[in-house]
Amino acid sequence: MTSPQQLEVLDLRHFNAKQLRPLLEQEAAVWNDRLRWDYRSSTELLLQFLDSRILPGFVAIEGGQILGFCFCVYEGSKGVIGDVYANHAIRDPLAIVSLLLRHLLETLQASPDIHRIEGQLLLFNEGVLPPILRESLAPNTRLTLHPRNFLECDLTQPRPNDPDPATPLFPADLELARWSPNFYNASAELIRTSYANHLDSSINDQYRTNAGCQRFLHNIIRFPGCGTFDPESSFVLRTRRGHALIAILLISRVAPDTAHLTQLCVAPPHRHHRLGSALLTHALRHLPTRNYRYLTLTVSEQNLPALNLYYANNFRSRYHFDAIVIDKPTKSFFRPLLPFLHHS
């Protein structure tokens, strides 16, 4: 690669799917190698968006060769960094990543309606992105990093702590049901209450409102960003009387032999009865019948109860990355109001 002065950074919307496909296919191979994730369905969806010219982002180009790209998504007053990737065959791909992120963050910070920026870029090891991000942030902008762990369980290995199969996993007053769209609204409410005042609601502010939780579910179920939703391997736990939803476990297929746990939560009044552990045990028994060999998930490193649960069930750490939250400075509203108050 030549000097940065010979690089061009252009609007992503100037490029079509055909031009970006080779780079995206290279990225898909990296996802498969590092995380056992068949990223091709996500690649095809992204290519459709590229041809529609609606994704905000940038492309780094040199001598007609595309070296990297990035994009973001706007969600109300929040910008989400969707992806940033640079060709791994060049000498210094991280320099391209830095250049692209600087342009993307400058754009987001200059957008008056955007007050918060989030990102979970799984292909970058923990600690790689923070120095790049800090160089790109305006004064008084707060960067918060939440280390997260990518865990994997080999479903072919015996679990020493597996309860006796003859012992019921759930109390008699509860029933297990396979996922149905009928549980959609109740699941959104359950997720919101489960993550109230929880660390993960600081990472993803969708968890703070019912509308946000509905968008979260919609993205999991309708789009392949977290794999292809598997309703046959997703379950809810509810009371036999009244059918009140008290726990959910959602699974997506991210590769022919790999499942990904996208959500496991238990309503606060029903915690400390090992219901989350029982749901996980049921999933670990069920998934091999669906031809899965591995189950993966991501969890915050500070979430010790969840980590202890997963480690006790044969999960092992495969990868560490940073969840990124950027909060723009809050402007005072008192000064603009003063002239109005003076004339009232």
N, C-alpha and C positions, 0 to 999 in steps of 0.2 A: 504494500500500500504506500502511496506517495504522501506528501505533506497534506495536513488538514486544509490548507488554502486551496488545494485542487479539488476538494470535495464539494458537492452541491447537496443541499438539503431542500427537497421540494415537497409540496403538498401531496399527501397520499392520494387525494382524489384525482390527481393527474394520471394515475396508473390504473391499469386494468388487471383482471385476474390472470390472464396469460403471462403478463410481465412478472407478476409476483409469485406465480406457482412454483418455479424451481426453488426459491428461497423458503417458501412455506413447506414444501415437501422435505427439504433438508431439516427444518425445525421439527417436523413430525417425527423424523427418524431419531432426533435427540430425545424427544419426549418418550419414545418407545424404549430407548437404550437406558435412560436414567430412571424412569418411573413406571416402566411396563405399561405405558399408556398409548393406546392406538389413537393418535390425534387426527387421523385422516378425516373423520366426520366433522370435527371442528374446523379443519383446514377448508373443507368444501363449503361449509357455511360462511366462513370468512371470505372466501373467494366470491361468493354470491354478493356479499355486502360490498366488496371492492368494485364489482361491476355495476352496482347501483350508485356508486360515487357518493355515499352518504357518511362514510366513516371519517371522522377527523383524525389526522395523523400526519406522519412525515416519512419520507424515503430518503436514504443517503445513497448518492450515486456518484460514480467516478468513471470518466471515460465511457459512459454509456452502460456501465455495469452496476446493477443494483447490489449494494453491499449490506443494506439493513433497512428495517422499517419499524414503525411503532404506530399505535393507535390508542384512542381513548373513547369512552362512552359517557355521554351526559345523562345523569339521573337527577332531575330537578336542580338543586343547588350543589350537587356533587359531581365531580369528574372521577371516573374510574379508569386507571391505566389498564387497558386490556391486554397489551402485549408489547414487548420490545425485543427484537432479535437481530443479530448481525451474523453474516456469513462466517462460519467457523473455519473456513479454508484460508481466510486472510490472516495477515501477520498479527494484527492487534484488534480483534473484534470488540473488545471492551471500549476502545476509543470511539468506535462507531456507536455503541450503546450510549456512551456518555454524551456524544453529540446529539443523538436523537432525543434522549431524555431531557436535555437542556432546552431544546426547541419545544418539546411537548409541555414541559412544566412552565416555561415562559408564557405559552399560549393560555394554559389553564389559569395561571396566576393573573393574567391580564384580563380574564373574562370576569366582568363585574358581578355576574349572577352565580359564579362558582365560589363557594366558601370552604369547601372541603375536597380533598383529593385522597382517594384510596387506591391501593394496588397490592396484589399478591402474585408476584412473578416467580413461579416455582422453579424456573430453570436457573436461577441465580443463587448461589450458595449464600448462607447467612454471612453478613458482613461485607459483601461485595458492593452492593448498591448504595449504602448510606453515604460514603464519601462523595460519590457522584451526585447524589441528591442534594447534599448540603451546599455544594458549589452552585447549584441552580436555583436556590431558594432566595426570595426577597427578604429584606430585613424584617425581624419580628415574626416571621413565619415559623410555626411550630411543627417540627418533624418528630413523630413518635414511631418507634419501631417495636414490633411485637414478634419475637422469635417464635417460629412454628416448626413443627416436626412432621415429617412425612413418614408414616409407619406402614409396615407391611406384615401380613400374617400368611404363612404358608399353610394352606388348608389341608395339605396332605400329611402334615405332621401331627402326631397325637398331642393332645393337650392334657397335661397331668392334673389340672384342676377342673376338668370337665365333670359336671355332676353325673350321677348314675342316670342313664337314660330312662330307667323305670320311675324315677322321681319326678313328679310334676314340676315344671319350671315356674308356674304362676299360681297365685292363690285362687281358690275356687270361685271367689266372687268377681274374678276378672276373666275376660276372654280375649283371645288373640284373633285378629282378623287380617286378611290380606288387604293391601292398599286398594282403595277405590276412589274415584273422583268425588264421591259423596263426602269424603273426609277432608276435602280441600280447605274449606273455611275454618273448620275446627282445628285442623293442623296448623294453620297460620296463627290462630289465637294461642295454641299451645306453645308454638315456638316463641312468640312474643313474651309470654309469661315466663317461659323457661329461661330466657336470656335477659330478663330484667335485672339490671345492676350486675350483669355478668361481663367478664373481660371481653368476650367475643362481640358484645354489642359496641365496644369501643373500637373494634377492628372493622366491623361491618354494621353501619348504622341502619341497615334494613331491619335488623332484629328489634329495633326500638318501637316500631309501629305495626299495626295489623296490615296496613297497605304495603309496607316494606316487606313484611313476611310473606304476603301473597305474591309479590314480585319475585322474592327469593324462590318460593316453591315453583312459580311459573317458569323461571329460568332453569331449574333443575329438571322439571318434568317435560317441558316443551322443547328445550334446546339442548344440543350436544356439548355445551361448554364443559360440563362435568360428566361426560359420557352419555350413554343412552339409558334413560330411566328404565329400570326393570321392575314393573309393578308386581310380578310374580315372586320377587324376592324382597319386597318391601312390606312392612307390617305395622299395624297399630295395635295398641293395647287399650281396652276400654272396659268399663264396668258392665256387668251383665244386666243390672237394673239401671235403666236410664241411658245406657250406652254413652256415658261421658268419656271422652277421650283423655287418657292420662299419660300415654307415651307413644312415640313413633320411632321407627327405624326405616330409613330410606336408602335404597341401593341403586347404583347405576353400573352399567357394564362399560368399562373403559378399554377392554381388549377381549378377544374371544375367551381367554382363560382368567381374566382379572376383573373383579368387582371393586367398586369404590363406595365406601360408606359416606354418603353426603349429609346425613343427619341422624343423630341419635339424641333424643331428649326426653326427660320425664318431668311431668308437672310438679312444681315445688311441693304441694301438700303430700305427694306420694313418694318423695325421695327417702333415702335411707332404709329402703326395704329390698334393695338389690334387684329392683325391676329392670334397670338399665343393664345390669349384668346378665339377667335372665334373657332379655331380648337379644343381647349380643350372642349368648350361648345358642339360642335358637337359630340365629342367622348363620353362625359358624357350622352348625349341623346341616342347615338347609342348603347353603351355597354349593357344596360339592354335588348335590343332586341336580344343580343347574349347570354342571360342567365348569364350574369355577375352580381354579387352583390357588388363586391368591385373592386376598382382600386388603385393600389399601385405604388410608384415610389421612387427614391432616388434623393436627391438634396443637393448640398453643402450649408452649413449653412451660408456661406458668400455671396451666390447668392441671395441677398435680392429681386430683381425684380421677380425672379422665385418663391421664397417663398411667396411673397405677392400675386402673381397670384394664387398659389395653395390654400393658406389659404382663399382667397376670394371665392373659389369654393368648400368649405366644406371639404378640406383635413385637417387631423389632424395628428400630430406627433405620431408615434408608437414606434420609436426606433432611437437611435443615435449611430453612429459608426465612426471609423477613416479610412480615405483613407490614405495609407502609400506610401511615395516616399522616396527612399534611393538612394543618388548619391555618387558613389565612388570617391575618390580623383582623380583629373585630373593630370596626369603625364606630366611633361615638355618634349617636344620633342626636345628642343634645345641641351641638353647635348649629347644624342645619335648621333646627326647629326654632332657634332664637328669633330670627327675623319675623317668622310667622307669629310667634307669641307676642312680639313687640307691637305688631299692627292689629292684633285681635281686640 
